[in-house]
Amino acid sequence: MDVLPTQHVNASQPCVKQAVSLESHCPKSVLGKPLSSNQVSLLALGSGMSVANIYFAQPLLHEFSAAFAVTSAQVGQLISMAQLGSVLALVFLLPLGDRMDRRCLLLIQALALVVMLVLLGLAPSLGWAYAAMLGVGLLATAMTQG
């Protein structure tokens, strides 16, 4: 059984720690089952599609520029935000794969990526698009952790 970092049992005994099991953080259906070949194929497809989200905006920069009425240089920063998010994921999210159940982590990150993509699609301004693209970059590499 994978174990998360320890946490304090109660405030009266701050030095006593107890390991937290993943059962309290992930659904039981996610833990302990081997993947079928169909599931592996689905994860491979999901990995490719997930990482592709970092790059999908490049051919659409002209449309983004027109939609937000900004210069090419300003809209070009969308790609920089995605790359920055990818770097932040390597530094901060990748180590979580050693501390949490990877299946649960992939599920959480994939769902969060969907939310970020919806936010990007609904972005009312370039600032919102920057923030959403940073989130996309941060979460799009999630599938490569498994």
Kinemage of the C-alpha trace (Angstrom):
@kinemage 1
@onewidth
@group {chain A} dominant
@subgroup {mainchain}
@vectorlist {calphas} color= white
{ca met a 1} P 0.000 0.000 0.000
{ca asp a 2} L 1.293 3.429 -0.930
{ca val a 3} L 1.385 5.892 1.912
{ca leu a 4} L 1.060 9.657 1.828
{ca pro a 5} L 3.232 11.860 4.032
{ca thr a 6} L 2.517 11.661 7.714
{ca gln a 7} L 0.222 14.052 9.481
{ca his a 8} L -0.301 15.021 13.107
{ca val a 9} L -2.820 12.867 14.958
{ca asn a 10} L -4.031 15.646 17.231
{ca ala a 11} L -2.945 19.027 18.508
{ca ser a 12} L -2.281 17.814 22.078
{ca gln a 13} L 0.473 15.461 20.857
{ca pro a 14} L 2.186 17.333 18.002
{ca cys a 15} L 5.139 14.923 17.820
{ca val a 16} L 2.985 11.834 17.310
{ca lys a 17} L 2.428 11.230 13.617
{ca gln a 18} L 0.359 8.706 11.762
{ca ala a 19} L 0.629 7.599 8.134
{ca val a 20} L -2.344 8.533 5.968
{ca ser a 21} L -3.499 5.792 3.635
{ca leu a 22} L -4.579 6.471 0.072
{ca glu a 23} L -7.972 4.893 0.691
{ca ser a 24} L -9.024 8.161 2.303
{ca his a 25} L -7.965 10.146 -0.801
{ca cys a 26} L -8.836 7.923 -3.778
{ca pro a 27} L -11.858 5.843 -4.733
{ca lys a 28} L -11.420 2.130 -4.004
{ca ser a 29} L -12.096 1.293 -7.663
{ca val a 30} L -8.873 3.110 -8.588
{ca leu a 31} L -6.568 1.309 -6.169
{ca gly a 32} L -4.863 -2.025 -6.702
{ca lys a 33} L -6.263 -3.237 -10.028
{ca pro a 34} L -3.902 -4.044 -12.910
{ca leu a 35} L -4.555 -2.260 -16.193
{ca ser a 36} L -5.988 -4.164 -19.133
{ca ser a 37} L -4.505 -3.773 -22.615
{ca asn a 38} L -7.475 -1.584 -23.588
{ca gln a 39} L -6.815 0.673 -20.612
{ca val a 40} L -3.119 0.908 -21.527
{ca ser a 41} L -4.095 1.850 -25.094
{ca leu a 42} L -6.514 4.459 -23.760
{ca leu a 43} L -3.798 5.904 -21.505
{ca ala a 44} L -1.362 6.030 -24.440
{ca leu a 45} L -3.938 7.888 -26.527
{ca gly a 46} L -4.728 10.159 -23.591
{ca ser a 47} L -1.027 10.885 -23.091
{ca gly a 48} L -0.595 11.985 -26.683
{ca met a 49} L -3.735 14.097 -26.644
{ca ser a 50} L -2.861 15.584 -23.269
{ca val a 51} L 0.609 16.705 -24.294
{ca ala a 52} L -0.733 17.961 -27.638
{ca asn a 53} L -2.777 20.523 -25.683
{ca ile a 54} L 0.438 22.440 -25.017
{ca tyr a 55} L 0.971 22.943 -28.735
{ca phe a 56} L -2.549 23.228 -30.176
{ca ala a 57} L -2.592 27.023 -29.818
{ca gln a 58} L 0.420 27.650 -32.075
{ca pro a 59} L -1.447 27.508 -35.408
{ca leu a 60} L -4.311 29.494 -33.863
{ca leu a 61} L -2.286 32.499 -32.694
{ca his a 62} L -3.598 34.708 -35.511
{ca glu a 63} L -7.192 33.892 -34.516
{ca phe a 64} L -6.407 34.560 -30.844
{ca ser a 65} L -4.857 37.892 -31.819
{ca ala a 66} L -7.964 38.907 -33.755
{ca ala a 67} L -10.355 37.666 -31.054
{ca phe a 68} L -8.619 39.554 -28.241
{ca ala a 69} L -7.625 42.545 -30.433
{ca val a 70} L -3.975 42.368 -29.334
{ca thr a 71} L -0.609 42.286 -31.080
{ca ser a 72} L 1.114 39.153 -32.279
{ca ala a 73} L 3.768 39.577 -29.596
{ca gln a 74} L 1.157 39.675 -26.836
{ca val a 75} L -0.706 36.649 -28.062
{ca gly a 76} L 2.583 34.802 -28.612
{ca gln a 77} L 3.007 34.775 -24.854
{ca leu a 78} L 0.267 32.121 -24.703
{ca ile a 79} L 2.805 29.572 -25.900
{ca ser a 80} L 5.319 30.831 -23.339
{ca met a 81} L 2.728 30.377 -20.598
{ca ala a 82} L 2.128 26.784 -21.678
{ca gln a 83} L 5.857 26.076 -21.636
{ca leu a 84} L 6.215 27.723 -18.234
{ca gly a 85} L 3.395 25.558 -16.933
{ca ser a 86} L 5.136 22.488 -18.297
{ca val a 87} L 8.344 23.394 -16.456
{ca leu a 88} L 6.417 24.042 -13.237
{ca ala a 89} L 4.776 20.631 -13.616
{ca leu a 90} L 8.165 18.951 -13.821
{ca val a 91} L 9.299 20.709 -10.665
{ca phe a 92} L 6.135 20.523 -8.551
{ca leu a 93} L 3.735 17.890 -9.908
{ca leu a 94} L 6.075 15.169 -11.099
{ca pro a 95} L 7.346 14.401 -7.566
{ca leu a 96} L 3.747 13.771 -6.476
{ca gly a 97} L 3.899 10.532 -8.476
{ca asp a 98} L 6.265 9.185 -5.832
{ca arg a 99} L 4.011 10.189 -2.947
{ca met a 100} L 0.521 9.397 -4.267
{ca asp a 101} L -1.111 6.597 -6.146
{ca arg a 102} L -0.381 7.443 -9.787
{ca arg a 103} L -3.771 6.306 -11.042
{ca cys a 104} L -5.532 8.660 -8.686
{ca leu a 105} L -3.106 11.451 -9.514
{ca leu a 106} L -3.629 10.965 -13.263
{ca leu a 107} L -7.383 11.036 -12.834
{ca ile a 108} L -7.283 14.247 -10.792
{ca gln a 109} L -4.900 15.950 -13.212
{ca ala a 110} L -6.844 14.840 -16.291
{ca leu a 111} L -10.072 16.247 -14.843
{ca ala a 112} L -8.298 19.474 -13.888
{ca leu a 113} L -6.911 19.689 -17.456
{ca val a 114} L -10.444 19.482 -18.826
{ca val a 115} L -11.451 22.352 -16.530
{ca met a 116} L -8.475 24.437 -17.706
{ca leu a 117} L -9.308 23.775 -21.370
{ca val a 118} L -12.909 24.866 -20.799
{ca leu a 119} L -11.663 28.008 -19.037
{ca leu a 120} L -9.319 28.693 -21.956
{ca gly a 121} L -12.179 28.311 -24.404
{ca leu a 122} L -14.333 30.707 -22.382
{ca ala a 123} L -11.571 33.231 -21.592
{ca pro a 124} L -13.035 36.741 -21.865
{ca ser a 125} L -9.644 38.457 -22.073
{ca leu a 126} L -6.023 37.740 -22.846
{ca gly a 127} L -5.171 37.764 -19.125
{ca trp a 128} L -7.639 34.953 -18.499
{ca ala a 129} L -6.243 33.102 -21.504
{ca tyr a 130} L -2.716 33.458 -20.069
{ca ala a 131} L -3.841 31.988 -16.741
{ca ala a 132} L -5.739 29.144 -18.394
{ca met a 133} L -2.828 28.351 -20.724
{ca leu a 134} L -0.477 28.248 -17.727
{ca gly a 135} L -2.862 25.728 -16.168
{ca val a 136} L -3.007 23.733 -19.399
{ca gly a 137} L 0.791 23.593 -19.515
{ca leu a 138} L 0.928 22.612 -15.865
{ca leu a 139} L -1.567 19.774 -16.259
{ca ala a 140} L -0.985 18.605 -19.831
{ca thr a 141} L 2.115 16.643 -18.899
{ca ala a 142} L 0.191 14.720 -16.224
{ca met a 143} L -0.317 11.668 -18.383
{ca thr a 144} L 3.413 11.217 -18.867
{ca gln a 145} L 3.924 10.599 -15.146
{ca gly a 146} L 2.479 7.101 -15.134
